[in-house]
Amino acid sequence: MLCDRCKMRDAKVLYTEIINGAKTEQHLCEDCATDYTSFQMEKPLLNSDITLNSLLSTLLGAYHNNTGNKAGEHKTELVCKKCGTSYDEFLQRGRFGCSSCYKSFNNVLGKTLRGIQGSEVHTGKRPKGFMSQTDSILKGLSEEEKLTFDLQKAIEQEEYEEAARLRDLIRQLKKEETNNA
């Protein structure tokens, strides 16, 4: 497949942009990807191994540099207190030195991830028809048992108005059952 911009070289990068909910995809060669996007490649993709670590460090580094400090602003070096890994080392290697690095770099990393993917939390996707164990157990319960379960949850979360509403629903269901029997 040829590059969508220059129409001369083979496309090796799929560049996806989402702006205000509008998704645009372009197939780009290495040169056009470097020129057109903020994604800077340190080495050509041809004849090199791309690892998740190298891709992550390149993306985070590019984002970090583009949203960097204003002129004249003093930059403090973030360093993990446990292993001594600096944030710049993390950006170069693409992996943390230890589990404490997550806490040490949380403020900067959270902002970076929010800027890249719009959220700090990965929600993921589930296969079609997937049902968790909890969902399958709840599916087998009667309406009264489900309401009792919700009542217990409301009490634990100190949502007493909701708990009272659920209690009344359970009473009404029991009353209807006795009238129908």
N, C-alpha and C positions, 0 to 999 in steps of 0.2 A: 504494500500500500504506500502510495506517495504522500509526502507532506502536504497538508491542506493549505499551507501558506506559500511555500516556494514552488511546489509541484515538481521538484527535481530530485530530491533525495528521499530515501526510505524513511517512513515515519517510525520512530522508536518510542515516542512518548505520547501517551493519551493524556491530554490536558483538559480537566473538567473545571469549569467555573460555575459557581452558583451565586447569582447576584439577585437579591430581592425575590428569591424563590424560582428564578428563571435559570434553568440548567443549560449550559452550552458545552459541547465537547468538541475538541479539535485533536487531530492526529498530526503530530509535529516531528520533524527531524531534530537531531540534537542541537544544531545551530539555531534554528528558529525557536526552539524551546528556550534556549539560553537568552536570545535576543528579545523575544516577545513576552516572556513570563518573568516573574521574580525568582523562579526556580533556577538557581545557579548550579551547574554541574562542575564538580572539582576535577573529574576525569571523564573522558568519553565513555559512554556505555558500551561501545563496541569492544569485544574481547576482554570484558571485565565482569567480575561477579558482583551482582547487586544483592546485598543482604538487607534484611529489615533494619538492622542497626544502622547501616550506612544511609539508607533512605530516610529513616527517622531523624538522624543527626543532621542531614542536609536540609530537610524541611524545617526542623526546629531552628537550626542555625540561620537559615534564610529569613524566617519569620522574626527571629530575635534581632537580627541585624536591621531589618526594615522598620521595626518598631523600637529601635534602640534609643539611647539617650539623646536629649537635645544638646546642641552645642554649648559647651561650657559647664555642663552638668557633670558632677563627680560620680563615677561609676564604682560601686563597691563590689568586690569579688565575693560571690557566694561560695562557701565551702562547707562540705559535710563535716560535722564535728567528729563523727565516728571513724570514717575511713579517709578523710582528707581529700576526697574528690571534689574538684571545683565544677561549677556549672558549665564553664567553657570546656572542660575535659569531657563532661557528659555530652555536650553538643558535638564534640569531635568524635567520640567513640560510639555514641548512640546508645549507651547503656549506663546504668548506675553502678557505683562501686559496691554499695550495700543496701540493705533495706531501709536504713535511716536516711538515705538520700532523698527518698520520696518526701519525707517531712521537711528536710532542709531546703529543698527547692520548690516546695508546694506553692508558695505565693507566685513565683515567676512562672513556674510550669503551668499552673492553673490558668493564668492569663494567656499564655502562649497557646495552650490547647483550646481555650475558648475562642481565640482569634482564628485558629486554623479550622476547627470543626464546629464551632458554634455552641459547644457545651463541654463541660469538664467530665461529664459522666457518659460512658458508653452504654447505650441501652441494648444494642444488638438487635438481631432479628431471630425469629423462631421459624422453624420449618412449618409449612402449611399443615394444619391438623395437629400440631404439637399440643400436648396437654401435660402440665406438670402434675406431680403426685397429689399436691393439694387440690388442684382443679378437679382431678378425677375422683378424689374422695368427696369433695363438695357436690359433684354432679350426682353422686349416688344417695345423697341425703334427701330427706323429705323437706317440704317447705317449712314446717315447724322447727326441724333440726337446724336448717340454714339460718332461720331467724334467731334461734337460741345462740348459735355461733356468733352471729353479728351482734347480738345483745352483749355477749361476753366481751367481745372486742371493744364495743362502745364503752363499757364499764371500765376496762383496762386503760382506755385513752381518756377517761374522765369526761366523756361526752354524755352527760346525764339526760339532757333533753332527748337526744336520739335514743338512749337506752329506754327511757320512759315510753317513747313512741313504739319501739320494738316490743316492749313488754305488753303494751296494749294490743298490738297485732297478734302476738302469741295467744293472749287470752281470748281474743275474738276467734282465732282459728280453732282453739280447743272447744269453745262454746258451739261453733258451727258443727264440729265433729260429733259432739254429744247430741245435738238437735237432729242430725242426719242418721244417727244410729238407732 
